[in-house]
């Protein structure tokens, strides 16, 4: 313990809780270890040290957070509010160290204490606050908002449990409870003073007030309290530190003493249990009616809390309610928060006694809507009986919005009853349902898609009638990803090479990567580029062996497809190709073939049987192929379990080939494709989502294009798609399907994969078989290119060089300019 006396601050030293130097960090870490963790160094566990370091980093962020809050108020800054059901933020420690610019100092401070920073980075849990691309996009946008010094708040739900941790048992996905909070969350700051009440159920009563105005009173069946939990979100090397504000549900009165004293112990805590269920788990299974009801309740809960908070902040700024749209812009990230249209109207009309027309003007000017899907099943609708039972006042408001909206449509398109039926906020085909995408479109001043192709199809298909009515309301903002996490943090060796070659300005202006083009043919630079890639592949190979027991060769071509498991993403097309290669090797064990390591990763929704079967197929293929002597190590197949942000940071930098093979017209954008590209992977893909723009940027010569276009997909369908014809005309496809159906990859169980094979043979909704031949041919081009090392390296460099467009900084700048009308605010720390 005597050594600890050396940590006393010398005269003139930096403050321990805000200084960025090694000594200040070291003092703060030890203080936190003792005062917050209750440990002294000799008995502290690695987790104790992680918490102590995290608190030290948070101290420095909070200095910036307070300065940011002060600037919001003092300067009357307009604030962007990003409403999202998911924020897949990933582990925070490494990202925060990079953004604060203190990673090296923290490493030195810990080394002096006998601790390795990398050990602590590996300890941090993956926050269970999101599932896929939607939530990761929201997290990237928070990083860019702070980096660009845009005043912003992210609003969502503080889920106690994530969607699930994935284990693979006997080849099948098994869902394990994601207890990400079991050891605490050092980044979270509970704000019990920032809490709002949210009503559910009950009934409404109408009346006329003394001034003759029609009024409605909502008498709820029960009320839940939402409490704010804040996470600071710093920008890169700036003083701006915005907030991710997540709502935790609590009972208004968590314990009924009268029930307890009467002996009814369950009823005494019933309200607490029911209320806390709202923020208990991310995406409860919505197959049963109770799951659907909980999903809707979750969405309304976080939206209501968020809008009430915006109105509270408006009041703190000393601004009248009529100025809401001038001081805040709220972006609805897909349909999950679209109930905001009706809730904001309720808050203005019912709670603040505002006239309908004025309230509607404020609502539309405040809200903007991002659409993320063209898939009908992903466009949320809610059954009317359930909606009425849970949110009776909101349904009244939606009916009134719909009545006024349809009157406008009738004036523009008189006598067009079919159009009226298509555009109504209430779907009356069969059981009546509330169309949430329609509600969001009607109630927002701007609607955007997330890739050029997606936005075009959005206006031509799903929301065509609305685009004809309000053409100026629609625009495109192609998604982006943050280079701080997905290049600087994930791929430090490449980041260092970039710094040494073109300088550091690419970190906040990714278009600077184009300067790499001048070095693409330089032999010495190519050698360094390949050395970085090889190091990353060795790291991933080590992790694969640890996670799965499979030994892979880092010299093989790493062919990687990691994303949510879904039929439209077509992991089974990739699997068919692997079976085809396997059959070729079985026929001719001496066949010359490019060694490949196929890596898959991703979660299937718990109720999605076909997606789970695809996971089982991949693992079944791996079980057979990896141990077949005829293959002789030239093919390896790996399913990397529990794909998440933490694991992704090791996967993207190691990829040689990125599989982006969804059916054209189905993927809204994709962001994994951008992360792979940024890290120098080549893409094999269809003209779908942002693939279109990736190919435009990098050039056709650096992109392996295959498959039907979106218009060709529709032509095939209109002509009457018959998948069996593709099988009868292609011997390799037929043999691959027959081998799967025979039970060869299911230990002789011929029934296991029958549903998957039958779906392909007789339905094939995503045209897997139609694109098979084109895919296989293009994969041969991949193998040929791999044989020319210099050519492949040049193509890899080109992919990184032309990734600049796909920075989330560019996307956020477009939102600020075209939709939110928000300008940067410089934050200083003098105060």
Buried (B, 14 or more C-beta within 10 A) or exposed (E): EEEBEEBEEEEEEBEBBBBEBBBBBBBBBBBBBBEBBEBEBEEBEEBBBBBBBBBBBBBBBBBBBBBBBEBBEEEEBBBBBBBBBBBBBBBBBBBBBBBBEBBEBBBBBBEBBEBEBEEBBEBBBBBBBBBBBBBBBBBBBBBBBBBBBBBBBBBBBBBBBBBBBBEBEEBEBEBEEBEBBEEEBBBBBEBEEBBBEBBBBBEBEEEEEEEEEEEBEBEBEBBBBBBBBBBBBBBBBBBBBBBBBBBBBBBBEBEBEEBBEEEEEEEBBBBBEBBBBBBBBBBBBBEEEEBBBBBBBBBBBBBBBBBBBBBEBBEEBEBEBBBBBBBBBBBBBBBBBBBBBBBBBBBBBBEEEBEBEEBBBBBBBBBBBBBBBBEEEEBBBBBBEBBBBBBBBBBBBBBBBBEEBBEEBBEEBEEBEEBBEBBBBBBEEEEBBBBBBBBBBBBBBBBBBBBBBBBBBBBEEBBBBBBEBBEEBBBBBBBBBBBBBBBBBBBBBBBEBBBEBBEEEBBBEBBBBBBBEEBBEBEEBBEBBBEBBEBBBEBBBBBBEEBBEBEBBBEBBBBBBBBBBBBBBBBBBBBBBBBBBBBBBBEEEEEEBBBBBBBBBBBBBBEBEBBBBBBBBBBBBBBBBBEBEBBEBBBBBBBBBBBBBBBBBBBBBBBBBBBBBBBBBBBBBBBBBBBBBBBBBBBBBBBBBBBBBBBBBBEEEBBBBBBBBBEBBBEBEEEEBBBEEBBEEBEBBBBBBBBBBBBBBBEEEEEBBBEBBEBBBEEBBBBBBBBBBBBBEBBEEBBEBBEEEEEBBBBBBBBBBBBBBBBBBBBBBBBBEBBBEBEBBEBEEEE
